[in-house]
């Protein structure tokens, strides 16, 4: 039962877990105007936050980079 509770907490199944400090810069970048990769962080699990952090680390949450990618795509 303790393992199930720990897993549910890690997956943020309640949507009420606090945002880990390491994910804050990526979440802020993901919510900014021109990026809008996420609308909220309340429902994000650790794996989703990790993916967002990787995107942030690669510069893919920069509005100018995204604008360039969108131009190429069009």
C-alpha positions in Angstrom: 0.0 0.0 0.0 2.9 2.4 0.8 4.4 1.7 -2.6 1.1 2.5 -4.4 0.8 5.7 -2.4 4.4 6.7 -3.4 3.7 5.9 -7.0 0.5 7.9 -7.1 2.4 10.8 -5.5 5.2 10.6 -8.1 2.6 10.5 -10.9 0.8 13.4 -9.3 -2.5 11.6 -9.7 -4.3 14.0 -7.4 -3.0 17.1 -9.3 -2.1 18.6 -5.9 1.6 17.8 -5.5 3.9 20.8 -5.2 6.1 21.7 -8.1 9.7 20.5 -7.6 12.2 23.3 -7.4 14.3 21.8 -10.3 11.3 22.2 -12.6 10.4 25.8 -11.9 12.5 27.5 -14.7 11.2 25.0 -17.3 7.6 25.5 -16.2 7.9 29.3 -16.3 9.4 29.1 -19.8 6.7 26.6 -20.9 3.9 29.0 -19.8 5.3 32.2 -21.3 3.6 34.0 -24.2 4.8 32.8 -27.5 5.6 29.4 -26.2 2.5 28.1 -24.4 3.8 24.6 -24.2 1.7 24.0 -21.1 -1.2 25.9 -19.5 -0.7 24.6 -16.0 1.8 22.6 -14.0 -0.8 21.3 -11.5 -1.5 18.1 -13.3 2.0 17.3 -14.5 3.8 14.1 -13.4 7.6 13.8 -12.8 8.1 12.2 -16.2 6.2 15.1 -17.9 8.2 17.7 -16.0 11.4 15.8 -16.9 10.4 16.0 -20.6 9.6 19.8 -20.2 13.0 20.2 -18.5 14.8 18.5 -21.4 13.0 20.8 -23.9 14.1 23.8 -21.8 17.7 22.6 -21.7 17.7 22.3 -25.5 16.4 25.8 -25.9 13.1 24.6 -27.4 11.1 26.8 -25.0 12.6 30.0 -26.3 10.0 32.1 -28.1 12.4 33.2 -30.8 13.5 29.6 -31.5 9.9 28.5 -31.6 9.0 31.3 -34.0 11.8 30.2 -36.3 10.7 26.6 -36.2 7.1 27.6 -37.0 8.3 29.6 -40.0 10.2 26.6 -41.3 7.2 24.4 -40.8 5.0 26.8 -42.8 
